[in-house]
Amino acid sequence: MQLVDTHVHICFDSFQDDLDLVAQRWREAGVIRLVHSCVEPKEFGKFQAIADRFPEVSFAVGLHPLDVDQWTPALGEEIRRLAQSDRRVVAIGETGLDFFKSDQI
């Protein structure tokens, strides 16, 4: 069976020391595609570099709902530009109503 994980956070620091082993495990489990979901806009370059290393990784660009106070028109344009300029961007995200962490959204 081939699997697609549509919401991963492999850019987190906790994965960086053994990212090659993490990749080996997802491949052994039959995962053929991963979509890294952006948590912070400053990650854009970091997850592009990871997608360069692992061709099965694509990503979603956006702003986490708990960080809505950081939204600016310039950030919206940056997200749009990246989504239009990198073929590995497959979605706009991280978006949504994260009531799991906050009921104040």
N, CA, C and O of each residue as an XYZ file, in Angstrom:
420
protein
N       0.837     -1.179      0.000
C       0.000      0.000      0.000
C       0.882      1.242      0.000
O       1.870      1.312      0.731
N       0.519      2.219     -0.824
C       1.223      3.488     -0.858
C       0.431      4.513     -0.052
O      -0.794      4.596     -0.151
N       1.154      5.285      0.742
C       0.517      6.245      1.640
C       1.000      7.660      1.353
O       2.131      7.869      0.913
N       0.124      8.628      1.610
C       0.463     10.044      1.540
C       0.122     10.653      2.893
O      -1.012     10.545      3.361
N       1.108     11.293      3.521
C       0.863     11.993      4.784
C       0.665     13.465      4.443
O       1.594     14.131      3.986
N      -0.529     13.965      4.662
C      -0.885     15.309      4.209
C      -0.634     16.407      5.231
O      -0.986     17.562      4.992
N      -0.031     16.068      6.364
C       0.216     17.108      7.367
C       1.374     16.674      8.258
O       1.179     16.003      9.271
N       2.582     17.068      7.863
C       3.765     16.742      8.660
C       4.486     18.034      9.026
O       4.263     19.086      8.427
N       5.351     17.924     10.020
C       6.173     19.053     10.457
C       7.615     18.577     10.590
O       8.189     18.620     11.678
N       8.195     18.126      9.489
C       9.552     17.579      9.546
C      10.619     18.659      9.660
O      11.799     18.335      9.788
N      10.244     19.918      9.619
C      11.212     21.002      9.826
C      11.475     21.273     11.298
O      12.402     22.009     11.638
N      10.676     20.690     12.166
C      10.890     20.919     13.591
C      12.301     20.480     13.983
O      12.823     19.492     13.468
N      12.900     21.223     14.893
C      14.267     20.935     15.327
C      14.433     19.507     15.821
O      15.501     18.918     15.653
N      13.410     18.948     16.419
C      13.521     17.600     16.991
C      13.788     16.529     15.934
O      14.200     15.424     16.284
N      13.568     16.823     14.664
C      13.818     15.842     13.602
C      15.148     16.055     12.887
O      15.587     15.177     12.145
N      15.790     17.183     13.090
C      16.927     17.543     12.253
C      18.157     16.670     12.457
O      18.900     16.431     11.505
N      18.389     16.191     13.666
C      19.580     15.373     13.911
C      19.510     14.010     13.250
O      20.545     13.416     12.949
N      18.309     13.506     13.020
C      18.186     12.173     12.418
C      17.182     12.156     11.266
O      16.454     11.180     11.085
N      17.149     13.233     10.495
C      16.166     13.340      9.420
C      16.326     12.235      8.378
O      15.334     11.770      7.815
N      17.546     11.816      8.120
C      17.736     10.712      7.170
C      17.108      9.426      7.691
O      16.543      8.657      6.913
N      17.197      9.183      8.993
C      16.553      7.997      9.577
C      15.035      8.133      9.564
O      14.321      7.154      9.346
N      14.547      9.342      9.796
C      13.104      9.582      9.711
C      12.627      9.284      8.290
O      11.590      8.648      8.098
N      13.385      9.745      7.300
C      13.031      9.481      5.900
C      13.048      7.983      5.610
O      12.167      7.468      4.922
N      14.038      7.300      6.128
C      14.095      5.847      5.939
C      12.854      5.181      6.521
O      12.300      4.267      5.909
N      12.412      5.623      7.686
C      11.224      5.028      8.316
C       9.958      5.313      7.515
O       9.122      4.422      7.359
N       9.796      6.542      7.000
C       8.573      6.802      6.235
C       8.569      5.994      4.945
O       7.520      5.528      4.501
N       9.753      5.829      4.340
C       9.819      5.019      3.114
C       9.516      3.554      3.400
O       8.784      2.909      2.650
N      10.075      3.034      4.479
C       9.803      1.640      4.853
C       8.325      1.418      5.169
O       7.806      0.319      4.972
N       7.650      2.451      5.654
C       6.226      2.342      5.985
C       5.331      2.488      4.753
O       4.114      2.326      4.847
N       5.929      2.792      3.599
C       5.148      2.919      2.375
C       4.661      4.319      2.077
O       3.808      4.506      1.210
N       5.196      5.322      2.790
C       4.801      6.709      2.536
C       5.560      7.197      1.303
O       6.791      7.233      1.290
N       4.805      7.572      0.270
C       5.416      8.001     -0.990
C       5.379      9.513     -1.184
O       6.071     10.037     -2.057
N       4.591     10.213     -0.394
C       4.488     11.666     -0.494
C       4.181     12.228      0.882
O       3.373     11.671      1.625
N       4.836     13.345      1.221
C       4.577     14.056      2.470
C       4.322     15.514      2.134
O       4.972     16.081      1.255
N       3.383     16.113      2.829
C       3.119     17.539      2.675
C       3.468     18.203      4.001
O       2.767     18.049      5.002
N       4.574     18.949      3.980
C       4.975     19.679      5.184
C       4.084     20.902      5.308
O       3.931     21.670      4.357
N       3.505     21.076      6.467
C       2.608     22.198      6.711
C       3.356     23.294      7.464
O       3.882     23.071      8.554
N       3.391     24.465      6.872
C       4.101     25.598      7.454
C       3.483     26.000      8.793
O       2.261     26.064      8.930
N       4.328     26.266      9.759
C       3.872     26.773     11.051
C       4.238     28.247     11.194
O       3.467     29.024     11.758
N       5.393     28.633     10.695
C       5.859     30.011     10.799
C       6.421     30.453      9.455
O       7.135     29.690      8.804
N       6.112     31.659      9.036
C       6.616     32.133      7.748
C       8.138     32.077      7.627
O       8.658     31.893      6.526
N       8.854     32.231      8.729
C      10.316     32.199      8.645
C      10.845     30.826      8.239
O      12.030     30.694      7.932
N       9.992     29.801      8.230
C      10.405     28.452      7.830
C      10.491     28.248      6.326
O      11.035     27.235      5.887
N       9.981     29.161      5.526
C       9.871     28.919      4.099
C      11.169     28.373      3.495
O      11.158     27.335      2.834
N      12.268     29.061      3.717
C      13.547     28.620      3.158
C      13.992     27.283      3.713
O      14.563     26.464      2.993
N      13.734     27.062      4.986
C      14.129     25.802      5.628
C      13.404     24.617      5.005
O      14.028     23.593      4.729
N      12.092     24.735      4.777
C      11.430     23.571      4.210
C      11.654     23.434      2.724
O      11.490     22.340      2.185
N      12.021     24.499      2.041
C      12.445     24.351      0.651
C      13.733     23.531      0.589
O      13.892     22.689     -0.294
N      14.646     23.776      1.521
C      15.895     23.011      1.553
C      15.631     21.537      1.836
O      16.278     20.669      1.249
N      14.692     21.247      2.723
C      14.353     19.848      3.004
C      13.714     19.205      1.778
O      14.010     18.054      1.458
N      12.842     19.937      1.091
C      12.230     19.398     -0.126
C      13.282     19.178     -1.211
O      13.119     18.290     -2.048
N      14.353     19.964     -1.215
C      15.453     19.720     -2.148
C      16.125     18.381     -1.853
O      16.535     17.672     -2.773
N      16.236     18.040     -0.584
C      16.877     16.778     -0.174
C      15.997     15.566     -0.396
O      16.490     14.488     -0.725
N      14.695     15.737     -0.217
C      13.764     14.611     -0.261
C      12.679     14.910     -1.300
O      11.744     15.658     -1.015
N      12.791     14.337     -2.494
C      11.853     14.679     -3.569
C      10.405     14.311     -3.283
O       9.506     14.813     -3.958
N      10.155     13.454     -2.309
C       8.776     13.085     -1.976
C       8.095     14.112     -1.064
O       6.922     13.962     -0.722
N       8.834     15.148     -0.677
C       8.282     16.178      0.205
C       7.806     17.372     -0.623
O       8.555     17.932     -1.423
N       6.564     17.741     -0.416
C       6.035     18.994     -0.938
C       5.552     19.786      0.277
O       5.706     19.330      1.410
N       4.978     20.951      0.058
C       4.601     21.715      1.229
C       3.434     22.652      0.993
O       3.081     22.996     -0.135
N       2.855     23.045      2.113
C       1.806     24.052      2.162
C       2.410     25.296      2.802
O       3.161     25.192      3.772
N       2.094     26.447      2.279
C       2.598     27.698      2.849
C       1.439     28.490      3.433
O       0.345     28.519      2.870
N       1.687     29.121      4.550
C       0.638     29.902      5.194
C       1.063     30.356      6.570
O       2.251     30.409      6.887
N       0.087     30.678      7.372
C       0.325     31.177      8.723
C      -0.581     30.413      9.677
O      -1.775     30.256      9.423
N      -0.006     29.942     10.769
C      -0.790     29.194     11.757
C      -1.869     30.104     12.342
O      -1.617     31.283     12.588
N      -3.061     29.568     12.566
C      -4.150     30.405     13.091
C      -3.852     31.046     14.443
O      -4.417     32.094     14.757
N      -2.993     30.453     15.236
C      -2.648     31.067     16.523
C      -1.734     32.279     16.357
O      -1.528     33.044     17.299
N      -1.185     32.449     15.147
C      -0.305     33.577     14.864
C      -0.975     34.627     13.988
O      -0.295     35.410     13.324
N      -2.286     34.647     13.985
C      -3.024     35.561     13.114
C      -2.641     37.021     13.357
O      -2.770     37.848     12.454
N      -2.177     37.347     14.551
C      -1.774     38.726     14.840
C      -0.527     39.140     14.055
O      -0.205     40.327     13.999
N       0.172     38.187     13.453
C       1.354     38.481     12.644
C       1.006     38.755     11.177
O       1.877     39.126     10.390
N      -0.268     38.570     10.810
C      -0.665     38.729      9.414
C      -0.493     40.172      8.951
O      -0.892     41.112      9.639
N       0.105     40.330      7.778
C       0.220     41.628      7.124
C      -0.061     41.423      5.638
O       0.058     40.305      5.137
N      -0.427     42.476      4.936
C      -0.580     42.341      3.486
C       0.709     41.858      2.813
O       0.661     41.094      1.849
N       1.851     42.303      3.323
C       3.126     41.864      2.750
C       3.317     40.359      2.922
O       3.816     39.692      2.016
N       2.926     39.826      4.067
C       3.026     38.383      4.282
C       2.105     37.641      3.314
O       2.481     36.607      2.761
N       0.908     38.167      3.113
C      -0.001     37.563      2.145
C       0.607     37.523      0.755
O       0.474     36.528      0.044
N       1.268     38.592      0.369
C       1.935     38.626     -0.936
C       3.099     37.644     -0.991
O       3.323     37.000     -2.016
N       3.841     37.530      0.113
C       4.947     36.570      0.151
C       4.426     35.145     -0.019
O       5.005     34.357     -0.767
N       3.356     34.818      0.660
C       2.758     33.488      0.542
C       2.290     33.251     -0.892
O       2.533     32.185     -1.457
N       1.629     34.226     -1.473
C       1.168     34.108     -2.858
C       2.348     33.907     -3.815
O       2.303     33.045     -4.693
N       3.395     34.705     -3.639
C       4.568     34.609     -4.511
C       5.193     33.225     -4.427
O       5.506     32.613     -5.448
N       5.374     32.735     -3.206
C       5.986     31.427     -3.038
C       5.104     30.332     -3.637
O       5.603     29.424     -4.302
N       3.811     30.416     -3.404
C       2.893     29.404     -3.934
C       2.915     29.378     -5.457
O       2.743     28.320     -6.063
N       3.121     30.518     -6.069
C       3.127     30.584     -7.527
C       4.486     30.275     -8.132
O       4.579     29.970     -9.321
N       5.542     30.349     -7.328
C       6.881     30.221     -7.902
C       7.554     28.883     -7.635
O       8.581     28.582     -8.243
N       7.004     28.083     -6.749
C       7.639     26.802     -6.418
C       6.634     25.686     -6.665
O       5.584     25.634     -6.024
N       6.955     24.800     -7.588
C       6.028     23.728     -7.977
C       5.730     22.769     -6.837
O       4.761     22.012     -6.904
N       6.552     22.788     -5.786
C       6.336     21.879     -4.654
C       5.283     22.386     -3.678
O       4.869     21.652     -2.780
N       4.847     23.624     -3.842
C       3.748     24.136     -3.014
C       2.455     23.554     -3.570
O       2.077     23.818     -4.711
N       1.784     22.755     -2.740
C       0.570     22.070     -3.186
C      -0.678     22.561     -2.459
O      -1.788     22.130     -2.770
N      -0.501     23.460     -1.494
C      -1.650     23.938     -0.728
C      -1.285     25.226     -0.002
O      -0.112     25.560      0.163
N      -2.319     25.934      0.423
C      -2.150     27.065      1.324
C      -2.509     26.561      2.720
O      -3.614     26.062      2.931
N      -1.604     26.685      3.655
C      -1.804     26.204      5.018
C      -0.546     26.522      5.802
O       0.443     26.795      5.121
N      -0.432     26.530      6.993
C      -1.322     25.947      7.965
C      -2.454     26.929      8.223
O      -2.225     28.072      8.618
N      -3.636     26.483      8.001
C      -4.802     27.326      8.213
C      -5.846     26.526      8.967
O      -5.737     25.307      9.101
N      -6.834     27.206      9.445
C      -7.911     26.496     10.122
C      -8.202     27.098     11.477
O      -7.624     28.112     11.868
N      -9.082     26.473     12.164
C      -9.477     26.914     13.497
C      -8.952     25.900     14.495
O      -9.541     24.835     14.677
N      -7.864     26.225     15.130
C      -7.165     25.292     16.011
C      -7.734     25.373     17.425
O      -7.061     25.834     18.347
N      -8.965     24.927     17.588
C      -9.607     24.972     18.900
C      -8.969     24.001     19.883
O      -9.192     24.105     21.089
N      -8.176     23.059     19.379
C      -7.473     22.132     20.254
C      -6.527     22.886     21.181
O      -6.382     22.530     22.350
N      -5.884     23.929     20.657
C      -4.915     24.688     21.447
C      -5.470     25.983     22.013
O      -4.954     26.501     23.003
N      -6.520     26.511     21.391
C      -7.053     27.786     21.866
C      -8.525     27.896     21.509
O      -8.922     27.625     20.376
N      -9.318     28.289     22.466
C     -10.726     28.543     22.170
C     -10.964     30.037     21.935
O     -12.106     30.495     21.902
N      -9.868     30.790     21.771
C      -9.954     32.234     21.582
C      -9.798     32.651     20.127
O      -9.686     33.842     19.836
N      -9.789     31.706     19.227
C      -9.589     32.029     17.808
C     -10.851     32.647     17.250
O     -10.899     32.994     16.070
